[in-house]
Amino acid sequence: MELNMGWRFLVGSVIVYYGTLVFYRLFLHPLARFPGPRLGAISRWYEAYYDVILSGQYTSKIAGMHKVYGPVIRISPYELHVIDPAFFETIYRTDGRWHKYSWTYDAFGVNSSTIFSSDHDAHKARRRTIAPFFSKPNVLARQETLRRNLDKLCQRISQLAGTTCNLGAAISAFTRDNANEYIIGKAYNELDAEDFGIDLSIASQGSGVLWRTTKHVRWFGPAMRAMPIDWAMKAADEGTKSFLRYLQQCEQDTRDAIAAVESSPGDKVQKTLVHGILHSDLPPADKTLGRIFEEIATVTGAGFETTANTLRLILYHVYANDVILRRLREEIALIRTASSEPFPLNKLEQLPYLTAVLNEGLRLSPAIATRAARITDKDLFYGRWRIPAGTPVGMTTLLMHTDERLYPEPMRFNPDRWMGSAALGAASSKFAPFSRGTRICLGMHLAWAEMYMLVAALVQRFTFTFEGATAGDFELEKDNFGIGTKAGCNLMARASPYEG
């Protein structure tokens, strides 16, 4: 009898607790007055259904919710989302203190890295240390690295001419080799691999599953990372094994770079990101192997599939449209040098149509697919709405970039929307493929350089035909933090030399 009464009391207590919690979140919470789905206001498990069960569909669901509830909505018990482009510069700005939403970013398990530092002050100090490394002058000074890898890519394509090759995987190898050599100072030579290291590309894109799951099941990611590497290697598929081997190699290379800096005086050591961190005024806790490895792994990883995704989309549309391809070739031919020397990056940057093509690719494939919530210590205002201080509120760049009020026929690849100063100014005011404000992408100048150089080289040297590809293959299919597409890292192509 006493045991039965104990169970009744326990069940009753649980019912009362959750009933009270539901009532509070629906009617008394500071965000209770904001519109949105009731289930989303009650529990994050509403988002988990779209993230985990439906494999990354919450970004698409948010777009649908805005059509029902309006421009500002409550998407979880704690978080708001805005879709009005006029609000973008309110939350993505350089003045003020803006924290990232730790619930989203801590799920990666690398919260001491610059990219995933949620705290404004910690991010500011870490970013100040490494930002000069990614400045435009530094990228220009090191474009020979990009040029060497581009030559290697073109040589591989030439060798595969007349056969079907995975141009998409080759592009991923190109961006990985650039990022690794630029950041850690070591050539990983993915472009030399027979299959361009495609397993690592697949694993990099698949990491979104781990992130989405860990957001809602907080022990999942730490449990996976705590698994002994030998166990993981036995249970993993080939893609995951490639990713684990890459992380092991990256950790060892980080260790070696630290040792080289500590054992050699100043300028005699090749200046890598590790050199910059160790010679900075960061506290000792930010100069440990673990912290520096997190920095290297996240910064290099951020430069892999983000840029490669955009390049795959651009190349598909360029070669699927004879008018775009012809105009590009004619414009680039104007700066062709008499010798075999490559195009100077500063000359390519001055080509309006090439720039328009790249802008259009970045519009349809910006760096990330998920919303980027920010938190400030001041109230924010949107129309009649007061957003309480401390509330995570964000926007999704991809949804803004495909807003038909800003970009008519938003899913059409149309470089002409960027031609002319008036058109460029109107469109670019709400154009943020690398985000904006205090958290603007560190590697954007490197990404721009890669895109200018690769697209210019390929359209002048090769003609591609793509097998079975459609425009929809390169559009958002799932939110992997980055943009998950149906094509993934694939773009099957037959190449032939262009003799124009």
C-alpha positions as CSV (number, residue, x, y, z in Angstrom):
1,M,0.0,0.0,0.0
2,E,2.8,2.5,0.9
3,L,4.7,1.6,-2.3
4,N,1.5,2.2,-4.3
5,M,1.0,5.6,-2.6
6,G,4.6,6.5,-3.3
7,W,4.2,5.9,-7.0
8,R,1.0,7.9,-7.1
9,F,2.7,10.8,-5.4
10,L,5.7,10.6,-7.8
11,V,3.4,10.5,-10.9
12,G,1.3,13.3,-9.5
13,S,4.4,15.4,-8.8
14,V,5.7,14.9,-12.4
15,I,2.3,15.9,-13.8
16,V,2.0,19.0,-11.7
17,Y,5.6,20.0,-12.5
18,Y,5.3,19.7,-16.2
19,G,1.8,21.1,-16.2
20,T,3.1,24.2,-14.4
21,L,6.0,24.4,-16.8
22,V,3.7,24.3,-19.8
23,F,1.4,26.9,-18.3
24,Y,4.4,29.2,-17.5
25,R,5.9,28.9,-21.0
26,L,2.6,29.5,-22.7
27,F,1.2,32.4,-20.6
28,L,3.8,33.9,-18.2
29,H,7.2,33.6,-20.0
30,P,8.7,36.9,-21.2
31,L,8.3,35.5,-24.8
32,A,4.7,34.3,-24.3
33,R,3.2,37.2,-26.3
34,F,5.2,36.4,-29.5
35,P,3.5,34.3,-32.1
36,G,4.6,30.9,-33.1
37,P,3.6,27.2,-32.8
38,R,2.4,26.2,-29.3
39,L,4.4,23.0,-29.3
40,G,7.6,25.0,-30.1
41,A,6.9,27.4,-27.2
42,I,6.4,24.4,-24.8
43,S,9.5,22.4,-25.6
44,R,12.7,22.1,-27.7
45,W,11.6,18.6,-28.6
46,Y,9.5,20.3,-31.3
47,E,12.7,21.4,-33.0
48,A,14.3,18.1,-32.2
49,Y,11.7,16.3,-34.3
50,Y,12.7,18.3,-37.4
51,D,16.4,18.2,-36.5
52,V,16.8,14.5,-35.6
53,I,13.8,12.6,-36.9
54,L,13.4,14.5,-40.2
55,S,17.1,15.0,-40.6
56,G,17.7,18.8,-40.5
57,Q,14.4,20.3,-41.7
58,Y,14.0,23.0,-39.0
59,T,15.4,25.8,-41.2
60,S,12.7,25.0,-43.8
61,K,10.1,24.7,-41.1
62,I,11.0,28.1,-39.8
63,A,10.5,29.6,-43.3
64,G,7.0,28.0,-43.3
65,M,6.2,29.3,-39.9
66,H,6.9,32.8,-40.9
67,K,4.3,32.6,-43.6
68,V,1.8,31.6,-41.0
69,Y,2.8,33.8,-38.0
70,G,4.5,36.8,-39.5
71,P,8.0,38.3,-39.5
72,V,9.0,37.7,-35.9
73,I,8.2,34.3,-34.3
74,R,9.0,32.3,-31.2
75,I,10.8,29.1,-32.4
76,S,11.6,27.5,-29.0
77,P,10.8,28.2,-25.4
78,Y,13.7,30.6,-25.3
79,E,14.5,31.9,-28.8
80,L,13.1,34.2,-31.4
81,H,13.6,34.3,-35.2
82,V,13.1,37.3,-37.5
83,I,12.8,37.2,-41.3
84,D,12.6,40.9,-42.1
85,P,15.8,42.0,-44.0
86,A,15.4,45.5,-42.5
87,F,16.2,44.0,-39.1
88,F,19.5,42.4,-40.2
89,E,21.7,45.3,-39.3
90,T,20.1,45.6,-35.9
91,I,21.6,42.3,-34.6
92,Y,24.6,41.8,-36.9
93,R,26.7,44.9,-36.2
94,T,30.2,45.8,-35.0
95,D,29.2,48.0,-32.0
96,G,27.9,46.6,-28.7
97,R,28.4,43.3,-27.0
98,W,26.9,40.3,-28.8
99,H,27.1,36.8,-27.5
100,K,26.4,33.7,-29.6
101,Y,23.8,31.3,-28.3
102,S,25.8,28.7,-26.5
103,W,23.1,26.1,-26.7
104,T,23.6,25.9,-30.5
105,Y,27.4,26.3,-30.6
106,D,28.5,24.3,-27.6
107,A,27.0,21.2,-29.3
108,F,30.2,21.2,-31.5
109,G,32.3,20.5,-28.4
110,V,34.9,23.0,-29.3
111,N,33.8,26.1,-27.4
112,S,37.3,27.3,-26.7
113,S,37.9,28.0,-30.4
114,T,37.4,31.5,-31.8
115,I,34.6,30.5,-34.2
116,F,32.5,28.7,-31.5
117,S,33.3,31.0,-28.6
118,S,29.9,32.1,-27.3
119,D,31.1,34.8,-25.0
120,H,31.7,38.2,-26.6
121,D,34.9,39.1,-24.8
122,A,36.5,35.7,-25.2
123,H,35.8,35.8,-28.9
124,K,37.1,39.3,-29.3
125,A,40.4,38.5,-27.6
126,R,40.9,35.3,-29.6
127,R,39.8,36.9,-32.9
128,R,42.1,39.8,-32.4
129,T,45.0,37.4,-32.3
130,I,44.3,35.4,-35.5
131,A,42.4,37.9,-37.7
132,P,45.6,39.5,-39.2
133,F,46.6,36.0,-40.4
134,F,43.4,36.1,-42.7
135,S,43.7,39.7,-43.8
136,K,43.4,40.5,-47.5
137,P,47.0,41.6,-47.8
138,N,48.2,38.4,-46.2
139,V,46.0,36.3,-48.6
140,L,47.4,38.3,-51.6
141,A,50.9,37.7,-50.3
142,R,50.3,34.0,-50.2
143,Q,48.4,33.4,-53.4
144,E,51.2,31.3,-54.7
145,T,50.0,28.5,-52.5
146,L,46.6,28.7,-54.1
147,R,48.0,29.0,-57.5
148,R,50.2,25.9,-57.0
149,N,47.2,23.8,-55.9
150,L,45.1,25.2,-58.7
151,D,47.7,24.1,-61.2
152,K,47.7,20.6,-59.6
153,L,43.9,20.5,-59.9
154,C,44.0,21.4,-63.6
155,Q,46.7,18.8,-64.3
156,R,44.5,16.1,-62.7
157,I,41.5,17.2,-64.7
158,S,43.6,17.2,-67.9
159,Q,44.7,13.6,-67.1
160,L,41.1,12.6,-66.6
161,A,39.8,14.3,-69.8
162,G,37.5,12.1,-71.8
163,T,36.5,10.1,-68.7
164,T,33.9,10.7,-66.0
165,C,35.5,12.2,-62.9
166,N,34.1,13.6,-59.7
167,L,34.8,17.3,-60.1
168,G,32.9,18.0,-56.9
169,A,35.3,15.8,-54.9
170,A,38.2,17.5,-56.7
171,I,37.0,20.9,-55.6
172,S,36.7,19.7,-52.0
173,A,40.3,18.5,-52.2
174,F,41.4,21.8,-53.5
175,T,39.8,23.8,-50.7
176,R,41.2,21.3,-48.1
177,D,44.7,21.5,-49.4
178,N,44.6,25.3,-49.5
179,A,43.2,25.6,-45.9
180,N,45.6,23.1,-44.4
181,E,48.7,24.5,-46.1
182,Y,47.7,28.1,-45.4
183,I,46.8,27.6,-41.8
184,I,49.1,24.8,-40.5
185,G,51.9,25.2,-43.0
186,K,51.8,21.5,-44.2
187,A,50.8,20.1,-47.6
188,Y,48.3,17.3,-47.1
189,N,48.2,16.7,-50.9
190,E,44.5,15.6,-51.1
191,L,44.6,16.6,-54.8
192,D,47.1,13.7,-55.4
193,A,44.7,11.1,-54.1
194,E,43.1,8.9,-56.8
195,D,39.6,9.6,-55.5
196,F,40.5,13.1,-54.2
197,G,39.9,11.9,-50.6
198,I,36.2,11.8,-51.1
199,D,35.6,9.8,-47.9
200,L,36.8,12.8,-45.9
201,S,34.5,15.1,-47.8
202,I,31.6,12.8,-47.1
203,A,32.5,12.7,-43.4
204,S,32.9,16.4,-43.2
205,Q,29.4,17.0,-44.5
206,G,28.0,14.2,-42.3
207,S,29.2,15.8,-39.1
208,G,26.0,17.8,-39.2
209,V,24.1,14.7,-37.8
210,L,26.3,14.7,-34.7
211,W,25.8,18.4,-34.2
212,R,22.0,18.3,-34.6
213,T,21.7,15.3,-32.2
214,T,24.0,16.8,-29.6
215,K,21.9,20.0,-29.5
216,H,19.1,18.0,-28.0
217,V,20.8,15.1,-26.4
218,R,23.7,16.9,-24.7
219,W,25.6,13.8,-23.7
220,F,25.7,12.3,-27.2
221,G,28.6,14.3,-28.7
222,P,30.8,14.1,-25.6
223,A,30.1,10.3,-25.4
224,M,31.2,9.9,-29.1
225,R,34.3,11.9,-28.5
226,A,35.2,10.0,-25.3
227,M,35.1,6.7,-27.2
228,P,38.7,5.3,-27.5
229,I,40.0,5.9,-30.9
230,D,40.7,2.1,-31.5
231,W,37.1,1.3,-30.7
232,A,35.8,4.0,-33.0
233,M,38.0,2.9,-35.9
234,K,36.7,-0.6,-35.6
235,A,33.1,0.4,-35.7
236,A,33.3,3.3,-38.1
237,D,32.6,3.4,-41.8
238,E,35.3,4.5,-44.3
239,G,34.2,8.2,-44.2
240,T,34.4,8.4,-40.4
241,K,37.7,6.5,-40.4
242,S,39.1,9.1,-42.9
243,F,37.8,11.9,-40.6
244,L,39.4,10.3,-37.5
245,R,42.7,9.8,-39.3
246,Y,42.6,13.5,-40.4
247,L,42.0,14.6,-36.8
248,Q,44.8,12.5,-35.5
249,Q,47.2,13.9,-38.2
250,C,46.0,17.4,-37.5
251,E,46.6,17.0,-33.8
252,Q,50.1,15.7,-34.4
253,D,50.9,18.5,-36.8
254,T,49.6,21.0,-34.3
255,R,51.9,19.4,-31.7
256,D,54.9,19.6,-34.1
257,A,54.1,23.2,-34.9
258,I,54.0,24.2,-31.3
259,A,57.3,22.4,-30.7
260,A,58.9,24.2,-33.7
261,V,57.8,27.6,-32.4
262,E,59.0,27.0,-28.9
263,S,62.4,25.7,-30.0
264,S,63.2,28.3,-32.5
265,P,63.6,32.1,-32.2
266,G,61.0,34.4,-33.8
267,D,61.1,34.9,-37.5
268,K,63.1,31.8,-38.2
269,V,59.9,29.8,-37.8
270,Q,57.4,29.6,-40.6
271,K,54.6,31.9,-39.6
272,T,51.5,29.7,-39.2
273,L,48.4,30.2,-37.1
274,V,50.2,28.4,-34.3
275,H,53.0,30.9,-34.4
276,G,50.5,33.8,-34.1
277,I,48.8,32.3,-31.1
278,L,51.9,31.5,-29.2
279,H,53.4,34.9,-29.8
280,S,50.2,36.7,-28.8
281,D,49.1,38.3,-25.5
282,L,46.5,35.6,-24.9
283,P,46.5,34.1,-21.4
284,P,48.5,30.8,-20.9
285,A,45.2,28.8,-20.8
286,D,44.6,29.8,-24.5
287,K,48.0,28.5,-25.5
288,T,47.7,24.9,-24.5
289,L,47.8,22.1,-27.0
290,G,44.1,21.3,-26.5
291,R,43.0,24.9,-27.1
292,I,45.3,25.5,-30.1
293,F,44.2,22.2,-31.6
294,E,40.6,23.2,-31.3
295,E,41.5,26.5,-33.1
296,I,43.3,24.8,-35.9
297,A,40.7,22.1,-36.4
298,T,37.7,24.5,-36.5
299,V,39.4,27.1,-38.6
300,T,40.6,24.7,-41.2
301,G,37.3,22.7,-41.1
302,A,35.3,25.9,-41.7
303,G,37.2,26.4,-45.0
304,F,36.5,23.0,-46.5
305,E,33.0,22.4,-47.6
306,T,31.6,25.9,-47.2
307,T,33.6,27.2,-50.2
308,A,33.5,23.9,-52.0
309,N,29.7,23.9,-51.8
310,T,29.5,27.4,-53.4
311,L,32.0,26.5,-56.1
312,R,30.0,23.3,-57.1
313,L,26.8,25.4,-57.4
314,I,28.6,28.1,-59.4
315,L,30.2,25.7,-61.9
316,Y,27.0,23.8,-62.4
317,H,25.1,26.9,-63.4
318,V,28.0,28.4,-65.4
319,Y,28.3,25.3,-67.6
320,A,24.5,24.7,-67.7
321,N,24.0,28.1,-69.3
322,D,25.9,28.9,-72.6
323,V,25.2,32.6,-72.3
324,I,26.8,32.9,-68.9
325,L,29.7,30.7,-69.9
326,R,30.3,32.7,-73.1
327,R,30.2,36.1,-71.3
328,L,32.6,34.9,-68.6
329,R,35.1,33.6,-71.2
330,E,34.9,36.8,-73.2
331,E,35.5,39.0,-70.1
332,I,38.4,36.9,-68.7
333,A,40.0,36.8,-72.2
334,L,40.4,40.6,-72.0
335,I,43.0,40.2,-69.3
336,R,44.7,37.2,-70.7
337,T,48.5,37.6,-70.6
338,A,50.6,37.0,-73.6
339,S,52.7,34.5,-71.7
340,S,51.6,31.4,-69.8
341,E,51.6,33.3,-66.5
342,P,48.4,32.9,-64.4
343,F,45.8,35.7,-64.0
344,P,46.7,38.1,-61.1
345,L,44.1,38.0,-58.4
346,N,43.8,41.8,-58.3
347,K,43.0,41.8,-62.0
348,L,40.3,39.1,-61.6
349,E,38.7,41.1,-58.8
350,Q,38.1,44.0,-61.2
351,L,36.0,41.9,-63.6
352,P,32.4,42.9,-63.1
353,Y,30.7,39.8,-64.7
354,L,33.0,37.3,-62.9
355,T,32.3,39.1,-59.6
356,A,28.5,39.0,-60.4
357,V,28.7,35.2,-61.0
358,L,30.5,34.7,-57.7
359,N,28.0,37.0,-55.9
360,E,25.1,35.0,-57.3
361,G,26.7,31.7,-56.2
362,L,27.3,33.1,-52.7
363,R,23.7,34.3,-52.6
364,L,22.4,30.8,-53.2
365,S,25.0,29.1,-51.2
366,P,26.2,31.2,-48.3
367,A,28.4,29.7,-45.6
368,I,25.7,28.2,-43.3
369,A,22.2,27.0,-43.4
370,T,21.2,27.5,-39.8
371,R,20.1,30.6,-38.0
372,A,22.7,32.6,-36.2
373,A,21.2,33.7,-32.9
374,R,22.7,36.6,-31.0
375,I,22.2,37.7,-27.4
376,T,22.7,41.3,-26.1
377,D,22.3,42.9,-22.7
378,K,20.0,45.5,-24.1
379,D,16.3,45.4,-25.2
380,L,15.8,45.3,-28.9
381,F,12.8,46.7,-30.8
382,Y,11.1,45.4,-33.9
383,G,8.1,47.4,-34.8
384,R,5.6,47.1,-31.9
385,W,7.6,44.3,-30.4
386,R,10.1,44.7,-27.5
387,I,12.6,41.9,-27.4
388,P,13.8,41.5,-23.8
389,A,17.5,41.8,-23.1
390,G,19.2,38.4,-22.9
391,T,16.9,36.8,-25.5
392,P,18.5,34.7,-28.3
393,V,17.3,36.3,-31.5
394,G,18.5,35.5,-35.0
395,M,18.0,35.5,-38.7
396,T,18.9,32.9,-41.4
397,T,21.1,34.3,-44.2
398,L,19.9,31.8,-46.7
399,L,16.2,32.7,-46.1
400,M,17.1,36.4,-46.6
401,H,19.1,35.6,-49.7
402,T,16.1,33.8,-51.2
403,D,13.5,36.5,-50.3
404,E,11.6,37.3,-53.5
405,R,11.1,40.9,-52.3
406,L,14.9,41.4,-52.4
407,Y,15.7,39.0,-55.3
408,P,12.9,38.4,-57.8
409,E,12.8,34.8,-59.0
410,P,15.1,34.0,-56.0
411,M,16.0,30.4,-57.0
412,R,17.1,31.5,-60.5
413,F,20.9,31.8,-61.0
414,N,21.0,35.3,-62.5
415,P,24.3,37.2,-62.4
416,D,22.7,40.2,-64.1
417,R,21.0,41.1,-60.8
418,W,24.5,42.2,-59.7
419,M,25.4,44.2,-62.8
420,G,25.4,48.0,-62.6
421,S,26.1,50.2,-59.6
422,A,22.4,50.8,-58.8
423,A,21.5,47.1,-59.0
424,L,24.6,46.1,-57.0
425,G,23.9,48.6,-54.2
426,A,20.2,47.6,-53.9
427,A,21.0,43.9,-53.8
428,S,24.2,44.0,-51.7
429,S,22.6,46.0,-48.8
430,K,21.1,42.7,-47.6
431,F,23.8,40.4,-48.9
432,A,25.8,38.7,-46.2
433,P,27.2,35.3,-47.3
434,F,30.0,35.6,-44.7
435,S,27.7,37.1,-42.0
436,R,28.4,40.6,-40.7
437,G,29.2,42.4,-37.5
438,T,31.5,41.2,-34.8
439,R,31.4,37.6,-36.0
440,I,31.9,38.1,-39.7
441,C,33.7,35.1,-41.2
442,L,37.5,35.1,-40.6
443,G,38.4,33.3,-43.8
444,M,36.3,35.3,-46.3
445,H,39.3,36.8,-48.2
446,L,40.8,33.4,-48.6
447,A,37.4,32.1,-49.9
448,W,37.1,35.0,-52.3
449,A,40.6,34.3,-53.6
450,E,39.9,30.6,-54.2
451,M,36.7,31.4,-56.0
452,Y,38.1,34.0,-58.3
453,M,41.1,32.0,-59.2
454,L,39.4,28.6,-59.7
455,V,36.4,29.8,-61.7
456,A,38.6,31.9,-64.0
457,A,41.1,29.1,-64.6
458,L,38.5,26.4,-65.3
459,V,36.3,28.3,-67.7
460,Q,39.4,29.3,-69.8
461,R,40.9,25.8,-69.8
462,F,38.0,23.3,-69.8
463,T,34.6,22.5,-71.1
464,F,32.5,20.3,-68.8
465,T,29.4,18.3,-69.3
466,F,27.6,17.1,-66.2
467,E,25.9,13.8,-66.0
468,G,22.4,13.6,-64.4
469,A,22.8,16.9,-62.4
470,T,20.1,19.4,-61.9
471,A,20.0,22.8,-60.2
472,G,18.0,21.4,-57.3
473,D,20.9,19.1,-56.4
474,F,22.8,22.1,-55.1
475,E,20.0,23.7,-53.1
476,L,19.3,23.3,-49.4
477,E,18.1,19.8,-48.6
478,K,19.0,19.7,-44.9
479,D,20.5,21.9,-42.2
480,N,24.0,20.5,-41.4
481,F,24.9,23.8,-39.9
482,G,26.5,24.2,-43.3
483,I,24.2,23.7,-46.3
484,G,23.4,20.0,-46.8
485,T,22.5,19.4,-50.5
486,K,21.3,16.4,-52.4
487,A,24.5,16.3,-54.4
488,G,26.7,16.4,-51.3
489,C,30.3,16.6,-52.4
490,N,29.6,15.1,-55.9
491,L,29.5,16.7,-59.3
492,M,30.2,14.1,-61.9
493,A,31.7,15.6,-65.1
494,R,33.3,14.8,-68.4
495,A,36.1,17.3,-69.2
496,S,37.6,18.3,-72.5
497,P,40.1,21.1,-73.2
498,Y,38.8,24.5,-74.2
499,E,40.9,26.0,-77.0
500,G,39.2,29.4,-77.2
